[in-house]
Amino acid sequence: MFEIDGNQKSGSGTILRLAIALSAITQQPLHIVNIRKQRPQPGLKRQHLESVLTAAKLCSATVEGARLGSEELYFTPNLIVGGSVETVIETAGSIPMLFMAALPICVYAKNPVTLHVAKGGTDTMFAPTVNYLKFVLLPTLYKMGVKAELTVQKYGYYPKGMGEATLTVEPVSKLRHIQLENFGKLERVSGVSVCTFLADRQVASRQANTAIQTLTKQGITCKTQIRVLDDTSNSYQKGSSIALWAKTDTGTIIGADAIGKLGKTSESVGENAAKTLIAELKSQSTVDTFLADMLIPYMALAEGNSFFYTKCLSEHIEANIWLMETMLNSKFNIEKVNNMLYRIEKTC
């Protein structure tokens, strides 16, 4: 049985999600304590609880301690069969974070998986937007052999949520390693600017236009195209977001996003996303700061040597590496290169 202290490193929900996924994949029982111990409200919140319950559905697991506020959990997995799974969050809890928890499990299922999540948040603070997952994470994982598609039925925002999305995954026998050595030459910048029931104020257009202007002012002169989506899918909750991603001639994908909220102008949302992307591009990293920690578990599960370069060594990177080394006996090496980038390498 795996014994994991959730108070290690970042002490965040990420440790819980990945520990559950690795337990399911390796078919080894898990006992985790001090769940989210370092957060203002420790223990399982609604989105973490639904991640655990969804994982349990995927592998017919027996779970003890799966209740709101719980800081201790026992998870005993069985075979990952696959099929159709329905999950309801009932808050603005992040649908993308739930997908990130479930995706590694789905990859190792016996049959294709269709995971439908309702009544959650597609675009919320402190989590990647659904379009970041769709256009940055999934295309990068495709290089490792992951075949997954994401569709949005309803966009959902804080505080009501009520968003809805579906993740479909084709299982693979093994993951390929990934080696992202060179940034290359920037070829184009793409994006999606979304607003829900805010078309009368041209929110999505203003976000997109400001993002393009900001990129141009900073010397990003390659082809830039941001799709404007005036959404009407969710009558319960107005909101907005923008996701940007840049592609180079070496296949590198660098992403950034931003969320709208009350008191924040559409122009500032577009500018924030663009400035975040510009900082990543100027660093010449091969993986952006947000994608970096997401790739760690897939690198650990893949055969062979994998590596990438990123501009920041976040607490989530350190926590994920610690967990992979603890549960999978993987070995990672972190090296500072030219006082600018970190080379993150899975060596064995």
Phi, psi and omega in degrees: 000136174286133174244111186238132176264109181291355179273357180286152176052241185289338182061029187256178178293341179299321179299317178299309185300313183288325178297318177298316180298315181292326175298315180296316183293318182273352181062033179247133179300153182232137169237116181238135181238168178056043182297124179053040187296330184269005180268156181305325176239089184298167177088184184284121168268176187304315184292326178289319178299316180292328175297317179296313183293325177293316177301320180296321177296322183293330183234020178048046184280154169264129185234135174238134179093011182277083178209157182302133178087351182294137178251005180220141186211139169247131183228114181244105187275161170236197182298137176276100186277317184099201182099202183262132180231133178249134179223140177235126182272320177074006174219188174274018176305147191289119172294317177303321179294324177293318177300320180295327178289323186274330188304313180301325178293315181300324181301328184258017179287159178286326182233163177305151183240135169240112182250114181251125182240129181238161174055051176224191179253126176274330184223098185225164180293152175063028177204152177293149175287161180297328179283335172296315178300315186293321190251352179241301183295306186296318176297327177290317179293335178300328178295339180264001178104359181282124180249099184220146177230147183233129176234145181251123174270321178216131173281142181224142185226168175289141008259350187272334182072247179064021175278168184207133181208160182229134176247126175244136186225132172264124181296155176231153181285326177202153178271145176272150175289163180227134181229104183254089189273311189241136177297314180085202181254129180296128182254317182198159174238132179236169179187169173226123177249119187243139165223145181246117183055039175227020182296329181296337178258006177054039185297311182297319179295317181294320176300313183294314182298318180293322178298315180296317179298318180295317178298316181296318180298332181266014174085011176275096188251007178289174178300126180233127180220116180244119180283133178261124182239107175270092190275145175228031187279338188227101182282352182277335190212114173284155178174179180204162175199165173215136176237135179236148174211140181247142178238142179244173183287354175263002181091003178294138176237120180242129185237166176199155177209172178204154184243139173280154175202166181301134180087356180249123183289155177300323180296320180291328177296311179296320179294318180299316180297316181294318180295323176297316179296317180300316179299319178294316182294321180295332180285342182064028176288158178260354174217132180286167186302325184281322180287334188304309182289333179294330183281338187307310182296326180289324175297319180294323182280337182282154175282146174085185186271128178233151177199161173205171177242136179219158188272344181229146174255091186280164177294332179289324175299311181297319180294317182292321177296315177304316182292320179295320179290327181286316188266331184246358184059027175287160177236128179239152176232134178243126182226131175279129184243122176055029180056022183232312187242155171256129174265114180258118185231132170266115189269328178198000000 
